[in-house]
């Protein structure tokens, strides 16, 4: 029961503090109780300096065009993450369809029938 009460109190605090900070709410209540408005100090307008460009080593400029993606579908392109078509140490598994013909399945799932 205590946990439920704590969750309710935390939820109420989040609900009431979501739109307006608690500092503004406290200042508003304080000004109503004392009858005098709170004084807000004006913030001097300082010229905003322009930030210097950030140089990150290893990242080239964005002026280079993005590749089209055709390299992904190139059959000669191989990477470390490519899996082999089948394990060369295991013998090929042969299957038979309903009509009794023998076939094997390659890595893409295509049936290859024996002649």
C-alpha positions as CSV (number, residue, x, y, z in Angstrom):
1,X,0.0,0.0,0.0
2,X,2.9,2.3,0.8
3,X,4.4,1.6,-2.6
4,X,1.1,2.6,-4.3
5,X,1.1,5.8,-2.3
6,X,4.6,6.6,-3.3
7,X,3.9,6.0,-7.0
8,X,0.8,8.2,-6.7
9,X,2.9,11.1,-5.2
10,X,5.6,10.8,-7.8
11,X,3.0,10.7,-10.6
12,X,1.3,13.8,-9.1
13,X,4.7,15.7,-8.9
14,X,5.4,14.8,-12.5
15,X,1.9,15.9,-13.6
16,X,2.1,19.3,-11.9
17,X,5.7,20.0,-12.9
18,X,5.4,19.0,-16.5
19,X,4.1,22.3,-18.0
20,X,5.6,24.8,-15.6
21,X,8.7,24.5,-13.4
22,X,8.1,24.3,-9.7
23,X,10.2,27.4,-9.2
24,X,7.7,29.5,-11.1
25,X,4.8,27.9,-9.2
26,X,6.5,28.7,-5.8
27,X,7.3,32.3,-6.9
28,X,3.6,32.7,-8.0
29,X,2.3,31.4,-4.7
30,X,4.8,33.5,-2.7
31,X,3.8,36.7,-4.5
32,X,0.1,36.0,-3.8
33,X,0.8,35.4,-0.1
34,X,2.9,38.5,0.4
35,X,1.0,40.8,-2.0
36,X,4.0,42.1,-3.8
37,X,5.1,40.9,-7.2
38,X,8.3,39.1,-7.6
39,X,11.1,41.0,-9.3
40,X,12.5,39.5,-12.4
41,X,16.0,40.7,-13.3
42,X,16.3,41.4,-17.0
43,X,18.9,39.3,-18.7
44,X,21.4,41.4,-20.6
45,X,21.4,40.7,-24.3
46,X,24.9,39.6,-25.2
47,X,25.9,39.0,-28.8
48,X,25.9,35.3,-29.4
49,X,29.2,34.1,-30.7
50,X,29.2,31.9,-33.7
51,X,30.5,28.5,-32.8
52,X,33.7,27.3,-34.5
53,X,33.4,24.3,-36.8
54,X,34.0,21.1,-35.0
55,X,36.7,19.0,-36.6
56,X,36.4,15.2,-36.0
57,X,39.3,13.1,-37.2
58,X,38.3,10.2,-39.5
59,X,35.1,11.7,-40.8
60,X,35.3,13.2,-44.3
61,X,33.1,16.1,-45.5
62,X,29.6,15.5,-46.6
63,X,30.3,16.7,-50.1
64,X,31.0,13.1,-51.3
65,X,28.0,11.5,-52.9
66,X,26.3,8.5,-51.3
67,X,26.9,5.3,-53.3
68,X,23.9,3.9,-55.1
69,X,24.0,0.6,-53.3
70,X,24.6,-1.5,-56.5
71,X,27.7,-2.9,-54.8
72,X,25.5,-4.9,-52.4
73,X,23.9,-6.9,-55.2
74,X,27.2,-7.6,-57.0
75,X,27.7,-11.4,-57.1
76,X,31.5,-11.0,-56.9
77,X,31.3,-8.9,-53.7
78,X,32.2,-11.0,-50.7
79,X,32.7,-9.9,-47.1
80,X,33.6,-11.6,-43.8
81,X,29.9,-11.7,-42.9
82,X,28.8,-13.7,-45.9
83,X,27.9,-17.2,-45.0
84,X,29.0,-20.0,-47.3
85,X,26.5,-21.7,-49.5
86,X,26.9,-25.0,-47.7
87,X,29.5,-26.6,-45.4
88,X,32.0,-28.3,-47.6
89,X,32.8,-31.0,-45.0
90,X,29.2,-32.3,-44.9
91,X,27.8,-34.4,-47.7
92,X,25.0,-32.9,-49.7
93,X,21.5,-33.9,-48.6
94,X,19.3,-35.4,-51.2
95,X,15.5,-35.2,-51.1
96,X,12.7,-36.9,-53.1
97,X,9.5,-35.2,-54.2
98,X,6.1,-36.8,-54.5
99,X,6.8,-38.2,-57.9
100,X,10.0,-39.9,-56.8
101,X,12.5,-37.5,-58.5
102,X,15.7,-36.8,-56.5
103,X,16.9,-33.2,-55.9
104,X,19.1,-31.0,-53.6
105,X,18.5,-27.5,-52.3
106,X,21.1,-24.7,-52.6
107,X,21.7,-21.8,-50.2
108,X,18.9,-19.7,-51.9
109,X,16.4,-22.4,-51.4
110,X,16.2,-23.4,-55.1
111,X,15.6,-27.1,-55.9
112,X,18.1,-28.7,-58.3
113,X,16.8,-31.9,-59.8
114,X,19.2,-34.8,-60.7
115,X,18.9,-36.0,-64.3
